């Protein structure tokens, strides 16, 4: 639950920050929806992480994405979209269906789908304006490697209960990390390179 505040902060900032100045406002229920997603991830806990200490892994979330001072708004929204998409993909597999309570898994799928829809709605109108920025710097490559590492880990651990628990906790950390990126976005309107 301690990670809930950064996630809620992220969505409030995204709803009322510079993304709104791009002519796109996330729906008012985004904060409630994100809280529900986070609560669902928390409720999905089936075993104590203490039982899985031997399975722990540092997936090395690409913190440079969060800490970069060279980001533009489009890149930030693109990163947010990619994170939500990758999380959705992780929890939309046959193996995840076997690992989790189906009611909670369906709630997570529904929440992630709605968040993706909302972010994509904001991302599409501005992509044409700043495509050259994304073409020269693609901050998503390391993020894709990060999620690939998670998928390989699950495969290596044969999708065990402990492996899924470690991944569930890691996904909650990833959600909290992107809140920092959105704090940076709200400091400057437009280009973050001057922050």
Secondary structure, DSSP 8 states (H G I E B T S, - for coil): -TTHHHHHHHHHHHHHSHHHHTT----TTHHHHHHHHHHHHHHT--S-GGGGGGG-------HHHHH-SS--HHHHHHHHHHHHHHHHHHTTSHHHHHHS-HHHHHHHHHHHHHHHHHHHHHHHHHHTTTHHHHHH--THHHHHHHHHHHHHHHHHTTT-HHHHHHHHHHHHHHHHHHHHHHHHHHHSSS-STT-
